[in-house]
Amino acid sequence: MTYFPEDFLWGASTAAHQIEGNNLNSDWWARESVMPGMELSGDADDSYHRYAEDIALLAGAGLNAYRFGIEWARIEPRQGHFSRAELAHYRRMIDACLAERVTPVVTLNHFSLPLWFATEGGWSSPHAVERFAAYVEKVTDILDGVEWVVTINEPNMMAMITMMTEAMRSGQASEWQSPTVEGESDRNRIAAALPVPTVEYARPMIAAHHAARDIVRARTGAKVGWSIANGAFYADPEHAEKLAEVRYAYEDIYLEASHGDDFVGVQSYSTQRVDDNGLVPHPEHPDNTMVGTAYRPDSLAVAVRHAAAVAGAPVLITENGIATSDDDRRIAFTSEALAHLGGAIEDGVDVRGYLHWSLLDNYEWGHWGPTFGLIAVDRETFVRAPKPSLAWLGDVAQSNGAGTLRTDEVQI
Ligand code: FCB
């Protein structure tokens, strides 16, 4: 018995900067070189050269979709100068997927920006929309056969990255903290100090997303949407007002901007409590993940239901996973997440696919410690070592989720 539609996408996700290596013309490369507390991405997983092996491992395990990023900083290393060789590189990646019967899900921007664009002000630049549109137009030349395009990854997390960068510059924060690593971090302190921090950052990204959507629709046959970090926010009843305020600023403003998209990308890892001071850091707990978040596999279905209701669009799960060094725990987490997802689908939510974060252990935006991968990578030799979870997820895919637990069998 399966709740997953017949042509469901089962796959894994990555982001260019986190796996490719030597993203020399990007703002992240520059940031890593100067910010205290950051490790360097360096050669990363050298997936820039080893993508064919990565796609073959994914396909060989039985998965049918691969989400990866096209790196703007490579395509347009100088404003207005577009590299034909780099465009050809990403076309080869698309072809490698198609040859393996893997559906490519292409992200046009995943946090990293060309350094020249960041210097100009990045998403706050008055030219942001026109710059992004020019890049997107070039990329559409290589998207033949691509059915799924994500314009901007997690604009809401991107707003946090911009805030964090500004806080470091102004001296409000002293040590870089990855936006995806929680705990008693600068991120939480800054978020608490600025109750509704993201709206001013949201507007240009929304405009850029809509411009990109129009271009992708006019020039390709792909479905287009963007992917949102879904917090699965909750609060005690007395904090309901603050919850609504926080949820709007961190999430719903972006989900509402998905109206009219072909899908909304849901990215869920845990839940997030809110009180009158804003986000409440996850309390210390032995079950917490390597990035300090609570172990909440049920958060995926909470996020999916909320995103579908607010965005009014079909859902593609573009990220869900767990930072753990214990692969049995990854399997348990994912199995339970999928069980709850099956429940949402059974209730009528239109979900088109599940892409696990991440295919590879990778560079977690400042830190190498947290491991989210279905495949381990030796950072000296770049040798790939698939973990049991890769074969497990491949088997789930092959049975179209028939083996996953039912919600009512799951202990919450
Ligand atoms: C998401 C990012 C992704 C990765 C995961 C753990 O916020 O989109 O690149 O860092 O978190």
Residues whose N, C-alpha, C, O or C-beta is under 5 A from the ligand:
A	BS01	FCB	A15 E154 M157 T180
